Amino acid sequence: MKLHELQEARASHVAAMRALTDKADAETRDLSDAEDKEFREHKGAIAALDKKIERARDLAEAERSAPAILHNGRGDGRYEERARDFSITRAICSRLGDDVDAGFEREISQEVQRRSGRAFEGIAVPDECFFTERRTLLAGSSAADLIPNVHRPDLFIDRLRASLVTGRLGATVLDNLVGNVDVPKQTGSSTAQWVGEDGSITETDATLTDVNLTPRTVGAMTSYSRRTLINASPSIEQLVRNDLSAIIANAIDYQALLGDGSSNTPTGITNAGANAVTLAGPTWAQVLAFISAIELANADVGSMGWAVAPDAVKVLRSTLKESGDAGAGYLMEQPGALAGYAAASTTALTDGGSPATSTVIFGAFNQLLIGYWSGTDILVNPYEATAYAKGRVKVRVLRDCDVAVRHAAAFSYADDLTV
């Protein structure tokens, strides 16, 4: 039995013991002989389980701290290359009790745990397997229809997802982190001085502080058809990879832009002290105010870009720079650029209020830090009631990550564009 299964079994015995004593207490009596015997049987079972739990923990720790494993059999230690061949579907099937050869996945998973320095509850999945470039897809929806009678890779239509705007705009990604991370940030600089002959220069020091990245866990639940996982074309592997990574990536992207730091969420750009401007008009002068606010703060420190919602793009592309003068052009002439800077669209920035408004963000996105701690944790539950009744497998995916803004003055935003 796995560690979590042993712990669940122990908890059931404890609950049974509690039920016996609660019943006797409610009836103001001692345990009967039969109840006392049952109580002692549960107690003995708990003692036996405690020994198994201790051994399972020792084994997990031994596996986690084991020396690095060479996965390609040639002794050259190309872990990253081999990790791309990790099969998520094969690893999941191995947890279903099916006769699946997942020895390679177990070795890679152990190495992920060793490198991360922590124990995972489920399957430790390497980051590298999400970064392959294979793009073969299948026909169907909700994965159940992917068991092919006739294989038609060209007919698969992926479900719509919010575009991952932060990565496309150049956010700084820090991966394979261990523990808390402090990134230096300069808040004040030394000053130059003009001096006469024999004059002295007064020493001035740069002012430094740290931007902190701390592991925060983001998680999601999804389910797959058991038959799909076991019998589907190999293309299902890429579908599962895309699905799990996009579920988590979309959540990270939203918090990086709009996170308020509450309920264990990171603090995103709009709540980190960025320059607040208005786009209520909208007017060309308001668009330029985004840029000037950053330049006046001497914070134009990298490649600049815009994050906008699709409905904001519609408004900006249909609004003239000069009212009544079509010859002056529109605020946004092309869907991928605004005021000479690249623009990326994401549905995360639309507020569904009444009237609906949209947030627009501009800045040097290399000042947005996104940190990832090693490995994605996938826990498989084939016995969850609803999924089990439908012949499906419930999968929980967890990822440790954090978001921080290094220089808030490098961003401007407006949250009042009516769409």
C-alpha positions as CSV (number, residue, x, y, z in Angstrom):
1,M,0.0,0.0,0.0
2,K,1.1,3.6,-0.7
3,L,1.8,5.9,2.2
4,H,-1.5,7.9,1.8
5,E,-3.5,4.6,1.6
6,L,-1.9,3.5,4.9
7,Q,-2.7,6.8,6.5
8,E,-6.3,6.6,5.3
9,A,-6.7,3.1,6.6
10,R,-5.3,4.2,10.0
11,A,-7.8,7.1,10.1
12,S,-10.7,4.7,9.5
13,H,-9.7,2.5,12.5
14,V,-9.4,5.6,14.7
15,A,-12.9,6.7,13.6
16,A,-14.3,3.3,14.4
17,M,-12.8,3.4,17.9
18,R,-14.2,6.9,18.4
19,A,-17.7,5.7,17.3
20,L,-17.6,2.9,19.9
21,T,-16.6,5.2,22.8
22,D,-19.1,7.9,21.8
23,K,-21.9,5.4,21.7
24,A,-21.1,4.1,25.2
25,D,-20.7,7.7,26.5
26,A,-24.1,8.7,25.1
27,E,-25.7,5.7,26.9
28,T,-23.7,6.4,30.1
29,R,-22.1,3.0,30.3
30,D,-18.8,1.2,29.7
31,L,-18.0,-0.7,26.6
32,S,-19.6,-4.1,26.4
33,D,-17.3,-7.2,26.1
34,A,-18.0,-7.4,22.3
35,E,-17.3,-3.6,22.0
36,D,-14.1,-3.9,24.1
37,K,-12.9,-6.7,21.9
38,E,-13.6,-4.7,18.7
39,F,-11.9,-1.7,20.3
40,R,-8.8,-3.7,21.0
41,E,-8.8,-5.2,17.5
42,H,-8.8,-1.7,16.0
43,K,-6.0,-0.7,18.4
44,G,-3.9,-3.7,17.2
45,A,-4.6,-2.8,13.6
46,I,-3.4,0.8,14.2
47,A,-0.2,-0.5,15.9
48,A,0.5,-2.6,12.8
49,L,-0.3,0.2,10.5
50,D,2.0,2.6,12.4
51,K,4.9,0.3,11.7
52,K,4.0,0.1,8.0
53,I,3.6,3.9,7.8
54,E,7.1,4.4,9.4
55,R,8.6,2.0,6.9
56,A,6.8,3.7,4.0
57,R,8.1,7.1,5.2
58,D,11.7,5.8,5.6
59,L,11.5,4.3,2.1
60,A,10.1,7.5,0.6
61,E,12.9,9.5,2.3
62,A,15.5,7.0,1.0
63,E,14.2,7.3,-2.5
64,R,14.0,11.1,-2.3
65,S,17.6,11.4,-1.1
66,A,19.1,8.7,-3.4
67,P,22.1,9.7,-5.7
68,A,21.3,10.9,-9.1
69,I,20.2,8.2,-11.6
70,L,21.6,8.0,-15.1
71,H,18.5,7.4,-17.2
72,N,19.9,6.7,-20.7
73,G,22.1,3.7,-19.9
74,R,25.2,5.3,-21.4
75,G,26.5,7.0,-18.2
76,D,26.5,10.5,-19.7
77,G,23.8,11.8,-17.3
78,R,21.7,13.7,-19.8
79,Y,18.8,13.9,-17.4
80,E,17.0,16.8,-19.1
81,E,16.9,15.1,-22.5
82,R,15.6,11.8,-21.0
83,A,13.0,13.6,-18.8
84,R,11.3,14.8,-22.0
85,D,10.3,11.2,-22.6
86,F,8.5,10.9,-19.3
87,S,5.0,9.7,-20.0
88,I,2.3,11.2,-17.8
89,T,-0.4,8.8,-19.0
90,R,1.8,5.8,-18.3
91,A,2.6,7.1,-14.9
92,I,-1.1,7.6,-14.2
93,C,-2.0,4.2,-15.4
94,S,0.7,2.6,-13.1
95,R,-1.3,4.1,-10.2
96,L,-4.5,2.4,-11.3
97,G,-3.3,-1.1,-10.7
98,D,-3.0,-1.9,-14.4
99,D,-0.1,-4.0,-15.7
100,V,1.9,-1.0,-17.1
101,D,5.6,-0.9,-17.3
102,A,6.4,2.5,-15.7
103,G,9.9,1.7,-14.4
104,F,11.4,4.6,-16.4
105,E,8.8,7.0,-15.0
106,R,9.4,5.9,-11.4
107,E,13.1,6.5,-11.8
108,I,12.6,10.0,-13.3
109,S,10.1,10.8,-10.6
110,Q,12.5,9.8,-7.9
111,E,15.1,12.0,-9.5
112,V,12.7,15.0,-9.6
113,Q,12.1,14.5,-5.8
114,R,15.8,14.2,-5.1
115,R,16.6,17.4,-7.0
116,S,13.7,19.4,-5.5
117,G,14.7,18.3,-1.9
118,R,11.1,17.5,-0.9
119,A,8.7,14.6,-0.9
120,F,5.7,14.6,-3.3
121,E,2.3,13.3,-2.4
122,G,1.8,11.8,-5.8
123,I,3.7,11.5,-9.0
124,A,6.6,13.9,-9.3
125,V,6.5,15.0,-13.0
126,P,9.6,16.7,-14.5
127,D,9.2,20.1,-16.1
128,E,11.0,19.0,-19.2
129,C,8.2,16.8,-20.3
130,F,5.9,19.8,-20.8
131,F,8.4,21.6,-23.1
132,T,8.4,19.2,-26.0
133,E,7.5,20.5,-29.5
134,R,5.3,17.6,-30.7
135,R,2.0,18.9,-32.0
136,T,0.1,15.8,-33.1
137,L,-3.6,15.9,-32.1
138,L,-6.7,13.8,-32.4
139,A,-10.4,14.1,-33.1
140,G,-12.9,14.4,-30.3
141,S,-13.8,16.3,-27.1
142,S,-13.4,15.7,-23.3
143,A,-10.8,13.0,-24.1
144,A,-13.5,10.3,-24.2
145,D,-13.9,10.5,-27.9
146,L,-10.2,10.2,-28.5
147,I,-10.2,6.4,-28.8
148,P,-9.9,6.3,-32.5
149,N,-11.8,4.1,-34.9
150,V,-10.2,6.1,-37.7
151,H,-7.2,8.1,-36.7
152,R,-7.7,11.7,-37.9
153,P,-5.0,13.9,-36.2
154,D,-6.2,16.9,-38.2
155,L,-9.7,17.0,-36.7
156,F,-8.9,17.6,-33.0
157,I,-10.1,21.0,-31.8
158,D,-8.6,22.1,-28.5
159,R,-10.9,23.9,-26.0
160,L,-10.5,27.7,-25.9
161,R,-8.0,28.9,-23.3
162,A,-6.9,32.4,-22.2
163,S,-3.7,33.2,-24.0
164,L,-0.6,33.1,-21.8
165,V,0.3,36.8,-22.2
166,T,3.1,37.2,-19.6
167,G,5.4,34.7,-21.2
168,R,4.9,36.2,-24.7
169,L,5.6,39.7,-23.4
170,G,9.0,38.6,-21.9
171,A,8.4,37.9,-18.2
172,T,11.5,36.6,-16.4
173,V,11.1,33.0,-15.6
174,L,13.2,31.4,-12.8
175,D,12.9,27.6,-12.8
176,N,14.1,24.7,-10.6
177,L,14.2,26.9,-7.5
178,V,14.8,25.4,-4.1
179,G,13.7,27.2,-0.9
180,N,12.8,30.9,-0.6
181,V,14.6,33.1,-3.1
182,D,15.7,36.7,-2.6
183,V,16.3,38.7,-5.8
184,P,18.4,41.9,-5.4
185,K,16.6,45.1,-6.2
186,Q,18.3,48.6,-6.4
187,T,16.0,51.3,-5.0
188,G,18.6,54.1,-5.0
189,S,21.8,54.8,-6.9
190,S,25.1,56.4,-6.1
191,T,25.5,60.0,-7.3
192,A,28.2,61.6,-9.4
193,Q,29.7,64.8,-8.3
194,W,31.7,67.6,-9.9
195,V,34.7,68.7,-7.9
196,G,37.3,71.4,-8.3
197,E,41.1,70.9,-8.0
198,D,42.1,69.3,-4.7
199,G,38.4,68.8,-3.9
200,S,37.1,65.7,-2.3
201,I,34.3,63.4,-3.4
202,T,31.6,62.5,-0.9
203,E,31.0,58.8,-0.8
204,T,27.4,57.7,-1.7
205,D,26.2,54.2,-1.7
206,A,23.6,52.5,-3.8
207,T,20.5,51.4,-1.9
208,L,19.6,47.8,-2.3
209,T,16.7,45.7,-1.1
210,D,15.3,42.2,-2.0
211,V,12.3,41.0,-3.9
212,N,11.2,37.7,-2.3
213,L,9.9,34.6,-4.0
214,T,8.2,32.0,-1.7
215,P,6.7,28.7,-2.8
216,R,2.9,29.0,-3.2
217,T,0.9,26.1,-4.3
218,V,-1.6,26.3,-7.1
219,G,-3.8,23.3,-7.8
220,A,-6.6,22.0,-10.0
221,M,-8.7,18.9,-10.4
222,T,-9.6,17.2,-13.7
223,S,-10.6,13.8,-14.9
224,Y,-9.9,11.5,-17.8
225,S,-11.6,8.4,-19.2
226,R,-9.8,5.3,-17.9
227,R,-10.1,3.7,-21.4
228,T,-8.6,6.8,-22.9
229,L,-5.6,6.6,-20.6
230,I,-5.0,2.9,-21.3
231,N,-5.9,2.4,-24.9
232,A,-5.6,5.7,-26.8
233,S,-3.3,6.7,-29.5
234,P,0.1,8.0,-28.3
235,S,-1.2,11.5,-29.1
236,I,-3.3,11.4,-25.9
237,E,0.0,11.9,-24.1
238,Q,0.5,15.3,-25.6
239,L,-3.1,16.2,-25.0
240,V,-2.8,15.4,-21.3
241,R,0.5,17.3,-21.1
242,N,-1.1,20.4,-22.8
243,D,-4.2,20.1,-20.6
244,L,-2.5,19.9,-17.2
245,S,0.1,22.6,-18.0
246,A,-2.5,25.0,-19.4
247,I,-4.8,24.6,-16.4
248,I,-2.0,25.7,-14.1
249,A,-0.4,28.2,-16.5
250,N,-3.7,30.1,-16.9
251,A,-4.0,30.5,-13.1
252,I,-0.5,31.8,-12.8
253,D,-1.0,34.2,-15.7
254,Y,-4.1,35.7,-14.1
255,Q,-2.4,36.3,-10.7
256,A,0.7,37.7,-12.4
257,L,-1.4,40.4,-13.9
258,L,-4.2,41.0,-11.4
259,G,-3.3,39.1,-8.2
260,D,-4.1,40.9,-5.0
261,G,-2.1,38.8,-2.6
262,S,-5.1,37.5,-0.6
263,S,-5.9,33.9,0.1
264,N,-2.4,32.6,-0.6
265,T,-2.3,34.2,-4.0
266,P,0.7,36.2,-5.3
267,T,0.6,40.0,-5.8
268,G,0.4,40.9,-9.5
269,I,1.3,44.0,-11.4
270,T,-1.8,46.0,-10.8
271,N,-1.5,45.7,-7.0
272,A,2.3,46.0,-6.7
273,G,2.5,49.8,-6.9
274,A,2.4,50.2,-10.7
275,N,1.6,53.6,-12.2
276,A,-2.2,54.1,-12.2
277,V,-3.5,56.0,-15.2
278,T,-6.9,56.3,-16.9
279,L,-8.3,55.1,-20.2
280,A,-11.9,56.1,-19.6
281,G,-12.1,58.1,-22.9
282,P,-10.2,56.5,-24.5
283,T,-8.0,59.1,-26.1
284,W,-4.6,59.1,-27.8
285,A,-3.3,61.3,-25.0
286,Q,-4.4,58.7,-22.4
287,V,-2.6,56.0,-24.4
288,L,0.6,58.1,-24.4
289,A,0.2,58.7,-20.7
290,F,0.9,55.0,-20.1
291,I,4.3,55.4,-21.7
292,S,5.3,58.8,-20.2
293,A,4.5,57.6,-16.7
294,I,7.2,54.9,-17.0
295,E,9.7,57.2,-18.8
296,L,9.3,59.9,-16.2
297,A,10.2,57.3,-13.5
298,N,13.3,56.3,-15.4
299,A,11.9,52.8,-15.4
300,D,11.9,52.0,-19.1
301,V,14.5,49.2,-18.4
302,G,13.6,46.6,-21.0
303,S,11.5,45.6,-23.9
304,M,8.0,47.1,-23.5
305,G,4.7,45.7,-24.3
306,W,0.9,45.8,-23.7
307,A,-1.4,43.3,-22.1
308,V,-5.0,43.8,-23.3
309,A,-8.3,42.0,-23.4
310,P,-9.9,41.0,-26.7
311,D,-12.8,43.4,-26.1
312,A,-10.4,46.2,-25.3
313,V,-8.7,45.6,-28.6
314,K,-12.1,46.0,-30.3
315,V,-12.7,49.4,-28.6
316,L,-9.2,50.6,-29.3
317,R,-9.3,49.6,-32.9
318,S,-12.6,51.3,-33.5
319,T,-11.7,54.6,-31.7
320,L,-10.3,57.4,-33.8
321,K,-7.2,59.3,-32.6
322,E,-8.9,62.6,-33.5
323,S,-12.7,62.6,-33.2
324,G,-14.3,63.0,-36.6
325,D,-11.0,62.7,-38.5
326,A,-10.6,59.3,-40.0
327,G,-7.4,60.4,-41.7
328,A,-5.7,60.6,-38.3
329,G,-6.0,56.9,-37.9
330,Y,-7.2,54.7,-35.0
331,L,-5.8,54.4,-31.5
332,M,-4.8,50.8,-32.4
333,E,-4.0,50.4,-36.1
334,Q,-3.0,46.7,-35.9
335,P,-4.2,43.9,-33.5
336,G,-0.6,43.1,-32.4
337,A,0.7,46.6,-31.7
338,L,-0.3,49.8,-29.9
339,A,1.6,53.0,-30.0
340,G,4.6,51.3,-31.6
341,Y,4.9,48.5,-28.9
342,A,3.9,44.9,-29.1
343,A,0.4,44.0,-27.7
344,A,-0.8,40.6,-26.5
345,S,-4.4,39.7,-25.8
346,T,-5.8,37.7,-22.9
347,T,-9.4,37.3,-21.6
348,A,-8.0,37.5,-18.0
349,L,-8.2,41.3,-18.1
350,T,-12.0,41.6,-18.7
351,D,-14.3,42.4,-15.7
352,G,-17.8,41.1,-16.1
353,G,-19.4,43.9,-14.2
354,S,-22.1,46.3,-15.5
355,P,-21.0,48.2,-17.4
356,A,-18.2,45.8,-18.3
357,T,-14.7,47.3,-18.0
358,S,-11.3,46.1,-19.0
359,T,-7.8,46.5,-17.5
360,V,-5.0,47.5,-19.8
361,I,-1.4,47.0,-18.7
362,F,1.8,48.4,-20.3
363,G,5.3,48.0,-19.2
364,A,8.7,46.3,-19.2
365,F,7.6,42.7,-18.6
366,N,11.2,41.5,-17.9
367,Q,10.6,43.2,-14.5
368,L,7.9,40.6,-13.8
369,L,9.4,37.5,-12.1
370,I,7.7,34.1,-12.2
371,G,9.4,31.5,-10.1
372,Y,8.8,27.7,-10.4
373,W,10.0,25.1,-7.9
374,S,10.9,21.8,-9.4
375,G,8.3,19.4,-10.6
376,T,4.6,19.1,-10.9
377,D,2.8,16.9,-8.3
378,I,0.1,14.7,-9.8
379,L,-2.1,12.6,-7.5
380,V,-4.4,10.0,-9.1
381,N,-7.7,8.9,-7.5
382,P,-9.5,6.2,-9.4
383,Y,-12.1,5.7,-6.6
384,E,-13.6,9.2,-6.3
385,A,-17.3,8.5,-6.3
386,T,-18.5,10.7,-9.2
387,A,-15.6,9.9,-11.5
388,Y,-15.7,6.2,-10.6
389,A,-19.4,5.9,-11.5
390,K,-18.6,7.2,-15.0
391,G,-15.5,5.1,-15.5
392,R,-13.2,8.1,-15.2
393,V,-10.1,8.8,-13.2
394,K,-9.8,11.9,-11.1
395,V,-6.4,13.6,-11.3
396,R,-5.2,16.4,-9.0
397,V,-2.3,18.5,-10.2
398,L,-0.3,20.8,-7.9
399,R,2.5,23.3,-8.7
400,D,4.7,25.4,-6.5
401,C,5.3,28.8,-7.9
402,D,5.3,32.5,-7.1
403,V,5.1,35.9,-8.8
404,A,6.8,39.1,-7.9
405,V,7.3,42.5,-9.5
406,R,10.9,43.7,-9.3
407,H,10.3,47.4,-10.3
408,A,6.6,48.4,-10.1
409,A,7.4,51.8,-11.7
410,A,8.2,49.9,-14.9
411,F,4.4,49.3,-15.4
412,S,1.4,51.4,-16.0
413,Y,-2.2,50.3,-15.9
414,A,-5.8,51.5,-16.3
415,D,-8.8,49.6,-15.1
416,D,-11.6,51.9,-16.4
417,L,-11.8,51.2,-20.1
418,T,-15.5,50.6,-20.8
419,V,-16.1,47.7,-23.2
